[in-house]
Amino acid sequence: MNKFPRSAYVHIPFCHRRCFYCDFAVIPLGNKVETLQGYGSKTVKEYLHFLYKEILSIKHKTSLSTIYVGGGTPSILDPQQIKQLIDLFKENYGVDYGAEITMEVDPASFNLDDLHGFINAGINRFSLGVQSFNNKILQKSGRRHLREDAEKSCSWLKKVYSSGLIKSWSLDLIQNLPLSGFREWKEDLKKAITFSPPHISIYDLNIENGTVFKKLANLGKLQLPSDEIAFRNSETTHLILKKSGYSRYEISNYCLPRHQSRHNRVYWSGLGWWSFGQGSTSSPWGQKLTRPRVSKEYKEWVIRQDKLSLDSSLNNINYVYQELDEKIMLGLRLKEGIDIYKFFEEQNWENKKSERNIIRLLSKWERFLESGLLVRKGNRFFLSDPKGMELSNQILISMFEWWDEIN
Ligand code: SF4
């Protein structure tokens, strides 16, 4: 790969508080945060100072076709700060005409004026973290917003989208949160559709180490929907969204025609991207570099990179190469799947080794092809929808087993 990345991810680590399922690199600032002046503003300004330094440290800056401002809760920032960030890219990298510029927003962390401010700053796509419209579920998950906040944010986004002020927006939900039984989940989906979001992400709840949910689970106090309910919930998701015109283009993502997230496709397709900010991971050439998750260490890291006055993402020795198993895993998430032979060619293994490894992988996949979880068309393999996508873990586990065996 010799082309420079055309996509950039920016991590804004601030949140009001930490949700019970979240293990991201976030800094909870409390409810009173005011990022321009007053409570929490010093922390925010200091972080932005180092973030900008890192953004400018890339030597070969080339024009970008997607920018994604994620977090954390980027909508904690003031529109002026978002403008400053987008302008930094415009002035130093260049941003293509028609580029997709996305920002994650959380209900109750912005108002209508802020939304217009973000749009004026250059944001043309939003991803709204609703997670659920049910107050009991929201509270049980440690979310700060309520149903009313989510509804308000959805109607604002619907309005700015219908007026042509933004290109698209996504409504994000989490499936199988505590208290989310079949009836509750169906209500959440139906409510989501009333706002006609052009894109919907449905994430499955994962219980991560270090989270409140993990602690509750260890104490036997976390009650989640049973496997049977979880399976029915997935089936309902598929049926309701399909009936409403959404197509599933990735395991967790559904959209109306022409509303796929261009930025996220870069990750799944193995193209390179820059990444900036505490805890974020860049992969300009298929090699991954993760920044420290702790503020103090991140700042020291930025200073070290700056002193090298080299292109940090090109010269750092702490790279981890993206391995073939990871490329296959990401590629299989997409509706179009992967050309397995092309992936093997890129490994530069000698012929016999390559052949041997393909045969071993295909023999592991035989039972999934027979049961219809996996589909083969020529050299291309993809998950069937909904069965293969729902049970993708089985296939991925077999693939990781194969990877361990051949290494
Ligand atoms: S708002 Fe998002 S990033 Fe922040 S703690 Fe909650 S889940 Fe994590």
Boltz pocket constraint, residues with backbone or C-beta under 6 A from the ligand:
constraints:
  - pocket:
      binder: B
      contacts: [[A, 14], [A, 15], [A, 16], [A, 17], [A, 18], [A, 19], [A, 22], [A, 23], [A, 24], [A, 26], [A, 71], [A, 72], [A, 73], [A, 106], [A, 129]]
      max_distance: 6.0
